[in-house]
């Protein structure tokens, strides 16, 4: 059972609040880019020396969210989708501040989409794809906010993989989102949009995607998101 298997890290919540504060204050961040149909290529919080060419529209376009039947097709970072192969395309997490750290998958070099799944019920699937020309890593877990929520969505620590998922160009990583706990525990809240914040090896925000959720997506206090995984089965097994 998953009802008591997760906890939200204080560091994750701090990172999200900091990210939201930067967005609200209109600091150095560029306008957030969005795509319809549950996919987006947003704009990250740039470093002081960033030379981004142009900003993206701020308002997400409406569209029909994508629906998948798992296992999904795609170039999995874990090879053939078998959980036993997960370590084949993963790399040990680098030490904080290491100059050899593989770049983070961000809105500059990747895209993220959210999909409905047939099983398990009350779950969604996040997919990040490396759209760049070099490797990038999907560090830790995505920081999520439904609509204008100010607190980070709970992260399931039990789902932490043995190593960071690193993607070659065209490869994908996945995170499962459990929306609700047992019926009757509390009143679900319906949301329309999902913010997906990518973080680096130090759990610092590196940019946010804004996605359109499937219709009537409802969450409660028992929901959670997993760490990034190298295959669909691992992302949806919790």
DRENRO-422906 format. One line per field, with one value per residue: x, y, z of N, C-alpha, C in turn. Coordinates in nm, 3 decimals. Layout:
n_X	[X | ...] $
n_Y	[Y | ...] $
n_Z	[Z | ...] $
ca_X	[X | ...] $
ca_Y	[Y | ...] $
ca_Z	[Z | ...] $
c_X	[X | ...] $
c_Y	[Y | ...] $
c_Z	[Z | ...] $
This chain:
n_X	[0.085 | 0.042 | -0.017 | 0.120 | 0.381 | 0.541 | 0.718 | 0.755 | 1.031 | 1.205 | 1.389 | 1.307 | 1.064 | 1.161 | 1.311 | 1.111 | 0.955 | 1.144 | 1.179 | 0.924 | 0.912 | 1.108 | 0.986 | 0.751 | 0.860 | 0.968 | 1.239 | 1.538 | 1.432 | 1.301 | 1.005 | 0.763 | 0.749 | 0.503 | 0.324 | 0.048 | -0.184 | -0.090 | 0.191 | 0.509 | 0.763 | 0.929 | 1.079 | 1.379 | 1.498 | 1.740 | 2.102 | 2.324 | 2.483 | 2.341 | 2.233 | 1.981 | 1.777 | 1.504 | 1.185 | 0.914 | 0.555 | 0.341 | 0.098 | -0.051 | -0.153 | -0.474 | -0.564 | -0.603 | -0.521 | -0.268 | -0.327 | -0.221 | -0.157 | 0.005 | 0.281 | 0.455 | 0.570 | 0.898 | 1.232 | 1.367 | 1.556 | 1.646 | 1.692 | 1.536 | 1.305 | 1.272 | 1.284 | 1.517 | 1.719 | 1.771 | 2.004 | 2.174 | 2.182 | 2.223 | 2.390 | 2.624 | 2.531 | 2.664 | 2.901 | 2.806 | 2.846 | 3.041 | 3.257 | 3.237 | 2.983 | 2.699 | 2.497 | 2.180 | 1.856 | 1.656 | 1.416 | 1.552 | 1.685 | 1.520 | 1.194 | 0.874 | 0.595 | 0.260 | 0.059 | -0.243 | -0.301 | -0.393 | -0.363 | -0.190 | -0.508 | -0.613 | -0.370 | -0.111 | 0.126 | 0.445 | 0.666 | 0.992 | 1.191 | 1.503 | 1.589 | 1.811 | 2.153 | 2.347 | 2.420 | 2.191 | 2.084 | 1.819 | 1.762 | 1.698 | 1.367 | 1.077 | 0.963 | 0.643 | 0.353 | 0.014 | -0.206 | -0.221 | -0.084 | 0.113 | 0.280 | 0.514 | 0.436 | 0.393 | 0.680 | 0.773 | 0.987 | 1.058 | 1.076 | 1.322 | 1.582 | 1.875 | 2.073 | 2.136 | 1.927 | 2.041 | 2.019 | 2.069 | 2.068 | 1.735 | 1.641 | 1.424 | 1.288 | 1.093 | 0.826 | 0.599 | 0.273 | 0.074 | -0.257 | -0.464 | -0.555 | -0.695 | -1.048 | -1.263 | -1.090 | -1.014 | -1.141 | -1.122 | -0.943 | -0.998 | -0.785 | -0.644 | -0.403 | -0.054 | 0.249 | 0.581 | 0.878 | 1.216 | 1.511 | 1.856 | 2.160 | 2.191 | 1.943 | 1.835 | 1.630 | 1.595 | 1.436 | 1.098 | 0.825 | 0.501 | 0.208 | -0.092 | -0.344 | -0.509 | -0.865 | -1.071 | -0.887 | -0.810 | -0.679 | -0.569 | -0.468 | -0.317 | -0.172 | 0.122 | 0.447 | 0.686 | 1.044 | 1.249 | 1.254 | 1.404 | 1.239 | 0.897 | 0.753 | 0.876 | 0.818 | 0.544 | 0.488 | 0.433] $
n_Y	[-0.120 | 0.233 | 0.436 | 0.539 | 0.570 | 0.778 | 1.091 | 1.439 | 1.624 | 1.867 | 2.020 | 2.009 | 2.149 | 2.400 | 2.464 | 2.487 | 2.700 | 2.901 | 2.904 | 2.983 | 3.233 | 3.371 | 3.371 | 3.518 | 3.763 | 3.851 | 3.845 | 3.758 | 3.571 | 3.445 | 3.480 | 3.221 | 2.936 | 2.756 | 2.464 | 2.328 | 2.052 | 1.901 | 1.908 | 2.072 | 2.320 | 2.490 | 2.787 | 2.820 | 2.932 | 3.158 | 3.153 | 3.410 | 3.483 | 3.417 | 3.410 | 3.414 | 3.401 | 3.486 | 3.551 | 3.335 | 3.297 | 3.379 | 3.268 | 2.951 | 2.748 | 2.620 | 2.277 | 1.933 | 1.693 | 1.441 | 1.091 | 0.779 | 0.429 | 0.217 | -0.023 | 0.271 | 0.374 | 0.459 | 0.595 | 0.455 | 0.538 | 0.327 | 0.110 | -0.174 | -0.139 | -0.312 | -0.339 | -0.442 | -0.356 | -0.097 | 0.031 | 0.048 | 0.278 | 0.475 | 0.700 | 0.749 | 0.974 | 1.300 | 1.475 | 1.760 | 2.069 | 1.977 | 2.008 | 1.833 | 1.750 | 1.626 | 1.819 | 1.952 | 1.833 | 2.062 | 2.327 | 2.433 | 2.230 | 2.012 | 1.851 | 1.826 | 1.619 | 1.545 | 1.265 | 1.072 | 0.749 | 0.405 | 0.214 | 0.224 | 0.312 | 0.654 | 0.781 | 0.969 | 1.014 | 1.148 | 1.252 | 1.314 | 1.433 | 1.428 | 1.679 | 1.795 | 1.815 | 1.691 | 1.489 | 1.491 | 1.514 | 1.384 | 1.491 | 1.393 | 1.443 | 1.562 | 1.885 | 1.964 | 2.167 | 2.214 | 2.406 | 2.709 | 2.634 | 2.672 | 2.504 | 2.236 | 1.940 | 1.625 | 1.409 | 1.082 | 0.917 | 0.653 | 0.575 | 0.640 | 0.602 | 0.391 | 0.532 | 0.845 | 0.931 | 0.947 | 1.098 | 1.034 | 1.217 | 1.231 | 1.030 | 0.916 | 0.987 | 0.904 | 0.988 | 0.897 | 1.006 | 0.993 | 1.057 | 1.052 | 0.923 | 0.662 | 0.626 | 0.874 | 0.981 | 1.254 | 1.562 | 1.573 | 1.800 | 1.976 | 2.045 | 2.247 | 2.312 | 2.225 | 2.280 | 2.201 | 2.171 | 2.157 | 2.032 | 2.072 | 1.886 | 1.974 | 2.018 | 2.259 | 2.496 | 2.480 | 2.572 | 2.588 | 2.401 | 2.452 | 2.278 | 2.155 | 1.994 | 1.670 | 1.661 | 1.724 | 1.647 | 1.552 | 1.599 | 1.487 | 1.505 | 1.279 | 1.219 | 1.179 | 1.223 | 1.041 | 0.982 | 1.063 | 0.808 | 0.539 | 0.384 | 0.320 | 0.128 | 0.122 | 0.380 | 0.373 | 0.181 | 0.227] $
n_Z	[0.000 | -0.058 | 0.111 | 0.334 | 0.258 | 0.181 | 0.193 | 0.217 | 0.127 | 0.317 | 0.191 | -0.074 | -0.064 | 0.011 | -0.214 | -0.410 | -0.312 | -0.329 | -0.604 | -0.690 | -0.575 | -0.717 | -0.966 | -0.915 | -0.845 | -1.075 | -1.155 | -1.295 | -1.456 | -1.763 | -1.969 | -1.929 | -2.139 | -2.318 | -2.435 | -2.618 | -2.558 | -2.343 | -2.346 | -2.328 | -2.385 | -2.183 | -2.030 | -1.854 | -1.524 | -1.583 | -1.567 | -1.435 | -1.655 | -1.876 | -2.217 | -2.351 | -2.642 | -2.699 | -2.544 | -2.441 | -2.497 | -2.220 | -2.142 | -2.117 | -2.393 | -2.472 | -2.504 | -2.612 | -2.377 | -2.388 | -2.412 | -2.291 | -2.331 | -2.124 | -2.143 | -2.257 | -2.581 | -2.701 | -2.672 | -2.421 | -2.133 | -1.991 | -2.157 | -2.266 | -2.122 | -1.912 | -1.565 | -1.452 | -1.614 | -1.559 | -1.468 | -1.684 | -1.842 | -1.659 | -1.436 | -1.171 | -0.913 | -0.930 | -0.724 | -0.532 | -0.697 | -0.867 | -1.145 | -1.349 | -1.370 | -1.538 | -1.756 | -1.649 | -1.743 | -1.891 | -1.972 | -2.191 | -2.324 | -2.343 | -2.342 | -2.180 | -2.113 | -2.005 | -1.937 | -1.951 | -1.806 | -1.844 | -1.644 | -1.333 | -1.174 | -1.119 | -1.171 | -1.333 | -1.599 | -1.629 | -1.882 | -1.978 | -2.240 | -2.396 | -2.598 | -2.696 | -2.821 | -2.678 | -2.385 | -2.106 | -1.764 | -1.567 | -1.279 | -0.937 | -0.836 | -1.013 | -0.923 | -0.840 | -0.903 | -0.871 | -1.048 | -0.880 | -0.650 | -0.355 | -0.221 | -0.253 | -0.434 | -0.276 | -0.257 | -0.333 | -0.148 | -0.139 | -0.399 | -0.500 | -0.730 | -0.788 | -0.912 | -1.082 | -1.356 | -1.674 | -1.990 | -2.329 | -2.642 | -2.759 | -2.590 | -2.318 | -1.989 | -1.696 | -1.470 | -1.221 | -1.126 | -0.855 | -0.791 | -0.596 | -0.268 | -0.067 | -0.119 | 0.019 | 0.210 | 0.205 | 0.060 | -0.288 | -0.505 | -0.798 | -1.072 | -1.338 | -1.464 | -1.469 | -1.311 | -1.377 | -1.235 | -1.305 | -1.154 | -1.047 | -0.964 | -0.709 | -0.613 | -0.695 | -0.861 | -1.213 | -1.412 | -1.539 | -1.667 | -1.802 | -1.810 | -1.966 | -1.794 | -1.809 | -1.855 | -1.569 | -1.373 | -1.052 | -0.727 | -0.399 | -0.051 | -0.023 | -0.243 | -0.462 | -0.621 | -0.814 | -0.811 | -1.099 | -1.342 | -1.534 | -1.694 | -1.792 | -1.645 | -1.390 | -1.306 | -1.268 | -1.080 | -0.816] $
ca_X	[0.000 | 0.123 | -0.076 | 0.211 | 0.517 | 0.613 | 0.734 | 0.798 | 1.154 | 1.205 | 1.470 | 1.225 | 0.969 | 1.236 | 1.346 | 0.993 | 0.918 | 1.241 | 1.149 | 0.802 | 0.942 | 1.178 | 0.888 | 0.661 | 0.931 | 1.006 | 1.383 | 1.608 | 1.367 | 1.232 | 0.864 | 0.750 | 0.693 | 0.413 | 0.272 | -0.082 | -0.199 | -0.018 | 0.335 | 0.560 | 0.906 | 0.928 | 1.202 | 1.429 | 1.555 | 1.873 | 2.215 | 2.351 | 2.549 | 2.258 | 2.208 | 1.865 | 1.742 | 1.375 | 1.093 | 0.799 | 0.429 | 0.322 | -0.028 | -0.055 | -0.262 | -0.562 | -0.548 | -0.643 | -0.407 | -0.239 | -0.363 | -0.136 | -0.171 | 0.141 | 0.400 | 0.462 | 0.683 | 0.995 | 1.369 | 1.382 | 1.693 | 1.682 | 1.706 | 1.414 | 1.192 | 1.277 | 1.341 | 1.651 | 1.815 | 1.769 | 2.136 | 2.256 | 2.196 | 2.224 | 2.522 | 2.626 | 2.504 | 2.789 | 2.910 | 2.759 | 2.946 | 3.141 | 3.265 | 3.213 | 2.843 | 2.626 | 2.397 | 2.043 | 1.752 | 1.584 | 1.338 | 1.638 | 1.736 | 1.429 | 1.051 | 0.802 | 0.452 | 0.183 | -0.033 | -0.329 | -0.265 | -0.504 | -0.331 | -0.295 | -0.607 | -0.577 | -0.230 | -0.066 | 0.265 | 0.529 | 0.775 | 1.086 | 1.268 | 1.620 | 1.579 | 1.937 | 2.253 | 2.437 | 2.353 | 2.143 | 2.039 | 1.694 | 1.801 | 1.606 | 1.227 | 1.022 | 0.884 | 0.514 | 0.249 | -0.113 | -0.258 | -0.142 | -0.041 | 0.239 | 0.360 | 0.556 | 0.360 | 0.475 | 0.771 | 0.784 | 1.128 | 1.076 | 1.097 | 1.454 | 1.660 | 2.011 | 2.160 | 2.069 | 1.892 | 2.104 | 1.958 | 2.132 | 1.969 | 1.622 | 1.596 | 1.319 | 1.277 | 0.953 | 0.788 | 0.458 | 0.201 | -0.046 | -0.342 | -0.550 | -0.542 | -0.816 | -1.171 | -1.320 | -0.992 | -1.042 | -1.211 | -1.030 | -0.945 | -0.976 | -0.689 | -0.639 | -0.266 | 0.051 | 0.384 | 0.685 | 1.007 | 1.332 | 1.614 | 1.989 | 2.209 | 2.182 | 1.800 | 1.806 | 1.545 | 1.660 | 1.336 | 0.966 | 0.731 | 0.360 | 0.136 | -0.236 | -0.379 | -0.631 | -0.988 | -1.119 | -0.780 | -0.835 | -0.579 | -0.595 | -0.348 | -0.245 | -0.102 | 0.268 | 0.518 | 0.806 | 1.169 | 1.262 | 1.291 | 1.450 | 1.137 | 0.759 | 0.707 | 0.924 | 0.749 | 0.403 | 0.475 | 0.408] $
ca_Y	[0.000 | 0.352 | 0.548 | 0.600 | 0.541 | 0.893 | 1.212 | 1.554 | 1.675 | 2.011 | 2.086 | 2.023 | 2.258 | 2.525 | 2.494 | 2.533 | 2.835 | 2.994 | 2.916 | 3.061 | 3.371 | 3.430 | 3.395 | 3.626 | 3.891 | 3.892 | 3.873 | 3.737 | 3.466 | 3.482 | 3.436 | 3.075 | 2.889 | 2.643 | 2.397 | 2.266 | 1.906 | 1.838 | 1.909 | 2.209 | 2.348 | 2.616 | 2.863 | 2.805 | 3.048 | 3.161 | 3.197 | 3.552 | 3.507 | 3.360 | 3.497 | 3.359 | 3.484 | 3.552 | 3.496 | 3.262 | 3.349 | 3.343 | 3.198 | 2.822 | 2.730 | 2.509 | 2.166 | 1.804 | 1.622 | 1.313 | 0.973 | 0.668 | 0.297 | 0.178 | 0.060 | 0.365 | 0.358 | 0.567 | 0.554 | 0.455 | 0.547 | 0.200 | 0.003 | -0.235 | -0.115 | -0.403 | -0.270 | -0.491 | -0.289 | 0.046 | 0.088 | 0.050 | 0.413 | 0.569 | 0.732 | 0.788 | 1.115 | 1.373 | 1.554 | 1.897 | 2.164 | 1.915 | 2.067 | 1.728 | 1.712 | 1.632 | 1.925 | 1.916 | 1.845 | 2.186 | 2.371 | 2.468 | 2.114 | 1.898 | 1.882 | 1.743 | 1.604 | 1.471 | 1.176 | 0.980 | 0.608 | 0.315 | 0.149 | 0.210 | 0.419 | 0.777 | 0.812 | 1.032 | 0.986 | 1.256 | 1.206 | 1.416 | 1.388 | 1.509 | 1.731 | 1.860 | 1.740 | 1.627 | 1.425 | 1.569 | 1.428 | 1.414 | 1.476 | 1.392 | 1.425 | 1.691 | 1.960 | 1.989 | 2.248 | 2.209 | 2.543 | 2.810 | 2.582 | 2.728 | 2.397 | 2.132 | 1.816 | 1.526 | 1.325 | 0.949 | 0.885 | 0.510 | 0.554 | 0.690 | 0.500 | 0.373 | 0.630 | 0.948 | 0.891 | 1.033 | 1.076 | 1.074 | 1.285 | 1.151 | 0.937 | 0.963 | 0.942 | 0.905 | 1.001 | 0.867 | 1.095 | 0.938 | 1.173 | 1.042 | 0.807 | 0.582 | 0.706 | 0.925 | 1.033 | 1.398 | 1.608 | 1.601 | 1.933 | 1.969 | 2.143 | 2.254 | 2.327 | 2.163 | 2.332 | 2.099 | 2.239 | 2.071 | 2.073 | 2.019 | 1.789 | 2.036 | 2.045 | 2.399 | 2.508 | 2.512 | 2.608 | 2.530 | 2.378 | 2.461 | 2.180 | 2.145 | 1.865 | 1.607 | 1.715 | 1.673 | 1.594 | 1.588 | 1.549 | 1.507 | 1.515 | 1.151 | 1.200 | 1.194 | 1.204 | 0.960 | 1.028 | 1.028 | 0.668 | 0.512 | 0.318 | 0.346 | 0.035 | 0.168 | 0.505 | 0.349 | 0.063 | 0.267] $
ca_Z	[0.000 | -0.071 | 0.185 | 0.430 | 0.215 | 0.125 | 0.273 | 0.138 | 0.183 | 0.346 | 0.089 | -0.194 | -0.043 | 0.008 | -0.352 | -0.484 | -0.266 | -0.388 | -0.747 | -0.708 | -0.539 | -0.830 | -1.073 | -0.876 | -0.838 | -1.211 | -1.153 | -1.421 | -1.535 | -1.885 | -1.969 | -1.936 | -2.263 | -2.303 | -2.553 | -2.592 | -2.559 | -2.235 | -2.361 | -2.325 | -2.374 | -2.110 | -2.021 | -1.718 | -1.458 | -1.641 | -1.489 | -1.459 | -1.783 | -1.981 | -2.334 | -2.422 | -2.757 | -2.691 | -2.446 | -2.492 | -2.444 | -2.081 | -2.118 | -2.185 | -2.487 | -2.441 | -2.596 | -2.558 | -2.320 | -2.450 | -2.335 | -2.327 | -2.271 | -2.094 | -2.149 | -2.367 | -2.671 | -2.693 | -2.643 | -2.277 | -2.085 | -1.930 | -2.255 | -2.318 | -2.035 | -1.799 | -1.450 | -1.422 | -1.701 | -1.531 | -1.444 | -1.804 | -1.893 | -1.548 | -1.389 | -1.031 | -0.889 | -0.908 | -0.603 | -0.551 | -0.742 | -0.952 | -1.277 | -1.445 | -1.364 | -1.665 | -1.750 | -1.614 | -1.845 | -1.863 | -2.089 | -2.303 | -2.396 | -2.330 | -2.335 | -2.085 | -2.140 | -1.905 | -2.006 | -1.876 | -1.823 | -1.814 | -1.518 | -1.232 | -1.175 | -1.047 | -1.195 | -1.456 | -1.632 | -1.683 | -1.968 | -2.021 | -2.355 | -2.429 | -2.735 | -2.728 | -2.899 | -2.583 | -2.273 | -1.992 | -1.655 | -1.496 | -1.139 | -0.825 | -0.877 | -1.055 | -0.826 | -0.906 | -0.841 | -0.943 | -1.056 | -0.808 | -0.520 | -0.309 | -0.160 | -0.346 | -0.427 | -0.204 | -0.334 | -0.275 | -0.130 | -0.165 | -0.542 | -0.538 | -0.801 | -0.741 | -0.977 | -1.160 | -1.492 | -1.774 | -2.120 | -2.454 | -2.727 | -2.802 | -2.488 | -2.228 | -1.851 | -1.657 | -1.330 | -1.201 | -1.035 | -0.791 | -0.770 | -0.479 | -0.182 | -0.054 | -0.126 | 0.143 | 0.303 | 0.206 | -0.060 | -0.399 | -0.564 | -0.942 | -1.124 | -1.484 | -1.512 | -1.388 | -1.322 | -1.358 | -1.215 | -1.314 | -1.059 | -1.074 | -0.866 | -0.576 | -0.590 | -0.726 | -0.978 | -1.341 | -1.511 | -1.518 | -1.775 | -1.766 | -1.891 | -1.953 | -1.738 | -1.862 | -1.796 | -1.440 | -1.289 | -0.912 | -0.633 | -0.258 | 0.030 | -0.022 | -0.370 | -0.462 | -0.748 | -0.796 | -0.873 | -1.241 | -1.364 | -1.670 | -1.774 | -1.753 | -1.543 | -1.259 | -1.268 | -1.234 | -0.995 | -0.677] $
c_X	[0.089 | 0.083 | 0.021 | 0.355 | 0.593 | 0.628 | 0.786 | 0.924 | 1.146 | 1.284 | 1.392 | 1.130 | 1.039 | 1.270 | 1.228 | 0.954 | 1.013 | 1.212 | 1.028 | 0.827 | 1.012 | 1.082 | 0.800 | 0.730 | 0.976 | 1.152 | 1.445 | 1.541 | 1.303 | 1.088 | 0.859 | 0.687 | 0.606 | 0.375 | 0.137 | -0.072 | -0.109 | 0.131 | 0.383 | 0.709 | 0.917 | 1.062 | 1.252 | 1.468 | 1.700 | 1.979 | 2.245 | 2.411 | 2.467 | 2.236 | 2.095 | 1.820 | 1.611 | 1.285 | 0.980 | 0.671 | 0.405 | 0.199 | -0.030 | -0.174 | -0.346 | -0.540 | -0.590 | -0.520 | -0.391 | -0.278 | -0.279 | -0.187 | -0.031 | 0.158 | 0.406 | 0.582 | 0.778 | 1.133 | 1.391 | 1.529 | 1.739 | 1.692 | 1.571 | 1.295 | 1.186 | 1.346 | 1.482 | 1.757 | 1.832 | 1.907 | 2.219 | 2.278 | 2.185 | 2.367 | 2.516 | 2.604 | 2.635 | 2.785 | 2.868 | 2.872 | 3.051 | 3.138 | 3.235 | 3.067 | 2.779 | 2.517 | 2.258 | 1.953 | 1.662 | 1.496 | 1.422 | 1.678 | 1.643 | 1.284 | 0.986 | 0.656 | 0.388 | 0.076 | -0.121 | -0.281 | -0.385 | -0.486 | -0.201 | -0.393 | -0.558 | -0.428 | -0.215 | 0.080 | 0.332 | 0.641 | 0.862 | 1.172 | 1.385 | 1.610 | 1.708 | 2.030 | 2.356 | 2.355 | 2.299 | 2.090 | 1.909 | 1.720 | 1.681 | 1.463 | 1.176 | 0.946 | 0.755 | 0.431 | 0.126 | -0.178 | -0.167 | -0.096 | 0.096 | 0.330 | 0.395 | 0.470 | 0.449 | 0.557 | 0.788 | 0.931 | 1.157 | 1.108 | 1.236 | 1.534 | 1.802 | 2.106 | 2.076 | 2.042 | 1.950 | 2.056 | 2.049 | 2.028 | 1.860 | 1.569 | 1.498 | 1.338 | 1.134 | 0.937 | 0.639 | 0.397 | 0.077 | -0.133 | -0.419 | -0.518 | -0.670 | -0.940 | -1.219 | -1.222 | -1.002 | -1.100 | -1.111 | -1.052 | -0.912 | -0.882 | -0.686 | -0.497 | -0.167 | 0.184 | 0.484 | 0.819 | 1.120 | 1.440 | 1.747 | 2.032 | 2.208 | 2.039 | 1.765 | 1.728 | 1.624 | 1.558 | 1.207 | 0.889 | 0.591 | 0.280 | -0.014 | -0.270 | -0.497 | -0.753 | -1.023 | -1.010 | -0.798 | -0.730 | -0.629 | -0.462 | -0.266 | -0.170 | 0.048 | 0.320 | 0.644 | 0.930 | 1.163 | 1.316 | 1.331 | 1.348 | 1.000 | 0.716 | 0.752 | 0.851 | 0.609 | 0.383 | 0.435 | 0.263] $
c_Y	[0.125 | 0.464 | 0.616 | 0.584 | 0.660 | 1.004 | 1.321 | 1.610 | 1.825 | 2.085 | 2.107 | 2.138 | 2.391 | 2.565 | 2.546 | 2.673 | 2.937 | 3.015 | 3.001 | 3.209 | 3.441 | 3.463 | 3.513 | 3.760 | 3.937 | 3.927 | 3.856 | 3.633 | 3.524 | 3.437 | 3.287 | 3.034 | 2.768 | 2.588 | 2.339 | 2.115 | 1.839 | 1.831 | 2.052 | 2.209 | 2.485 | 2.684 | 2.860 | 2.938 | 3.058 | 3.199 | 3.342 | 3.581 | 3.455 | 3.460 | 3.439 | 3.455 | 3.557 | 3.479 | 3.425 | 3.324 | 3.297 | 3.256 | 3.066 | 2.810 | 2.611 | 2.399 | 2.037 | 1.732 | 1.485 | 1.200 | 0.857 | 0.539 | 0.245 | 0.028 | 0.147 | 0.336 | 0.476 | 0.511 | 0.565 | 0.465 | 0.416 | 0.085 | -0.048 | -0.219 | -0.210 | -0.335 | -0.315 | -0.424 | -0.142 | 0.106 | 0.101 | 0.190 | 0.516 | 0.591 | 0.775 | 0.936 | 1.188 | 1.448 | 1.697 | 1.988 | 2.105 | 1.975 | 1.963 | 1.684 | 1.724 | 1.737 | 1.871 | 1.923 | 1.963 | 2.222 | 2.410 | 2.347 | 1.993 | 1.946 | 1.784 | 1.736 | 1.525 | 1.392 | 1.102 | 0.838 | 0.522 | 0.243 | 0.206 | 0.328 | 0.537 | 0.807 | 0.888 | 0.996 | 1.111 | 1.194 | 1.324 | 1.357 | 1.483 | 1.550 | 1.801 | 1.770 | 1.671 | 1.566 | 1.529 | 1.471 | 1.478 | 1.387 | 1.469 | 1.358 | 1.560 | 1.755 | 2.003 | 2.088 | 2.242 | 2.346 | 2.637 | 2.763 | 2.637 | 2.623 | 2.293 | 2.008 | 1.710 | 1.438 | 1.192 | 0.909 | 0.738 | 0.482 | 0.597 | 0.580 | 0.492 | 0.477 | 0.730 | 0.897 | 0.993 | 0.996 | 1.121 | 1.145 | 1.190 | 1.054 | 1.002 | 0.911 | 0.969 | 0.926 | 0.976 | 0.964 | 1.020 | 1.056 | 1.170 | 0.917 | 0.727 | 0.672 | 0.749 | 0.984 | 1.185 | 1.438 | 1.639 | 1.743 | 1.921 | 2.081 | 2.136 | 2.255 | 2.265 | 2.231 | 2.222 | 2.168 | 2.137 | 2.124 | 2.009 | 1.924 | 1.843 | 2.072 | 2.192 | 2.408 | 2.549 | 2.543 | 2.532 | 2.516 | 2.399 | 2.376 | 2.190 | 2.004 | 1.803 | 1.661 | 1.645 | 1.603 | 1.644 | 1.524 | 1.566 | 1.501 | 1.386 | 1.125 | 1.218 | 1.184 | 1.125 | 1.037 | 0.995 | 0.886 | 0.648 | 0.436 | 0.340 | 0.257 | 0.078 | 0.291 | 0.479 | 0.230 | 0.099 | 0.305] $
c_Z	[0.000 | 0.023 | 0.281 | 0.389 | 0.165 | 0.227 | 0.183 | 0.202 | 0.204 | 0.242 | -0.038 | -0.180 | -0.049 | -0.134 | -0.430 | -0.444 | -0.325 | -0.535 | -0.772 | -0.677 | -0.653 | -0.943 | -1.041 | -0.880 | -0.976 | -1.220 | -1.287 | -1.508 | -1.659 | -1.875 | -1.994 | -2.069 | -2.240 | -2.438 | -2.519 | -2.585 | -2.458 | -2.253 | -2.366 | -2.334 | -2.313 | -2.113 | -1.878 | -1.656 | -1.502 | -1.541 | -1.522 | -1.596 | -1.900 | -2.093 | -2.415 | -2.531 | -2.740 | -2.594 | -2.516 | -2.437 | -2.304 | -2.060 | -2.191 | -2.276 | -2.447 | -2.544 | -2.532 | -2.503 | -2.383 | -2.356 | -2.385 | -2.264 | -2.249 | -2.113 | -2.273 | -2.455 | -2.656 | -2.663 | -2.494 | -2.238 | -2.027 | -2.029 | -2.300 | -2.227 | -1.918 | -1.683 | -1.418 | -1.506 | -1.667 | -1.520 | -1.571 | -1.857 | -1.781 | -1.504 | -1.245 | -1.017 | -0.861 | -0.777 | -0.633 | -0.594 | -0.834 | -1.092 | -1.386 | -1.445 | -1.502 | -1.654 | -1.717 | -1.736 | -1.807 | -1.983 | -2.209 | -2.387 | -2.390 | -2.336 | -2.237 | -2.128 | -2.026 | -1.977 | -1.908 | -1.903 | -1.784 | -1.681 | -1.464 | -1.237 | -1.092 | -1.055 | -1.326 | -1.477 | -1.687 | -1.766 | -2.005 | -2.131 | -2.379 | -2.575 | -2.779 | -2.807 | -2.809 | -2.470 | -2.174 | -1.888 | -1.595 | -1.348 | -1.045 | -0.872 | -0.925 | -0.940 | -0.895 | -0.827 | -0.932 | -0.934 | -0.978 | -0.671 | -0.483 | -0.245 | -0.264 | -0.324 | -0.361 | -0.298 | -0.262 | -0.267 | -0.158 | -0.310 | -0.589 | -0.607 | -0.746 | -0.799 | -1.054 | -1.301 | -1.590 | -1.913 | -2.233 | -2.539 | -2.775 | -2.698 | -2.391 | -2.087 | -1.806 | -1.507 | -1.319 | -1.100 | -0.984 | -0.749 | -0.640 | -0.398 | -0.180 | -0.058 | 0.012 | 0.242 | 0.315 | 0.071 | -0.172 | -0.453 | -0.712 | -0.986 | -1.276 | -1.540 | -1.415 | -1.416 | -1.290 | -1.353 | -1.217 | -1.220 | -1.096 | -0.963 | -0.724 | -0.539 | -0.608 | -0.857 | -1.102 | -1.450 | -1.492 | -1.649 | -1.721 | -1.863 | -1.865 | -1.905 | -1.812 | -1.788 | -1.665 | -1.359 | -1.146 | -0.823 | -0.490 | -0.182 | 0.033 | -0.152 | -0.357 | -0.605 | -0.719 | -0.844 | -1.023 | -1.253 | -1.510 | -1.755 | -1.712 | -1.638 | -1.403 | -1.212 | -1.217 | -1.141 | -0.852 | -0.655] $
